[in-house]
Amino acid sequence: MNIGLVIIGDEILSGKRQDKHLSKVIELLAARGLALTWARYVGDDRLRITAVLREAFASGELVFSCGGIGATPDDHTRQCAAAALGVELALHPEAKALILERMREVAAEQGVPYAPERAENLHRLNMGAFPIGATIVPNPYNKIAGFSMQHVHFVPGFPVMAWPMIEWVLDQRYAHLHGGARSVERSVIVRGAMEASLTPLMEDIEARFPAVKVFSLPSVDHPEYGRHIELGVKGRSDPVEAFAALRAGLERFGANLGPELVR
């Protein structure tokens, strides 16, 4: 199953806040033998968010959406998810119970009466209004749940909440996928090379070994290797034969080879 990530918020696109989700989600997936297929950044625009989520639902892929599930005027994700599916929002009973439980705990911590009927507390219940048919994603930080619709899972923008919620989804709902994208890479440093001159060799290796992918990572100012290319192959099983063919082709080319790398 392909895995996607949607990161929502004007504050990311304007540079007010730096995105931390992309690298962390890659890390969480890699720890489970999974890999991210795509990622998208979207500002706080209802039409754009709805369009992106409509594509996510239609794809049938596993998608995580971070941000915009609060109840302030700049939070649109819950409404956009409902619009993308053509359903209404409704207060989810489990989410409501958790919000009320959190209100009770906060009141006790502050030494004030528990008053769920107060206007601000009634407004907080909006954070539990999800598209009809949603299931909740537990939030271990403050109990304000996220939600899932099909294979698309919605969590807050706060990393301290979002990351354990994403882990919960991966471990509770997709354990059967763990290890499904684990791959092995073999590469070699090619000093002073230009990608254009190595492209025919790369195309030949991919044609001869259809189960592997060839990759090329150029660098122009590496402190140790200077201008170079890390040229390699990767596959679900160890691509030993493909790498041997790649290295042989480089030697015939007279390339200046450096260290080999295995990941």
ABEGO torsion letter per residue (X at the ends): XBBBBBBBEAAAAAGABBBAAAAAAAAAAAAAGBBBABBBBBBBBAAAAAAAAAAAAAAGBBBBBBEGABABAABAAAAAAAAAAGBBBBBBAAAAAAAAAAAAAAAAAAGBBBBAABAAAAAAAAAABBBBGBBBBBBAAAGBBBBBBEABBBBBABAAAAAAAAAAAAAAAAAAABGAABBBBBBBBBBGBBAAAAAAAAAAAAAABAABBBBBBBBAABAAAEBBBBBBBBBABBBAAAAAAAAAAAAAAGBBBBBBBBX
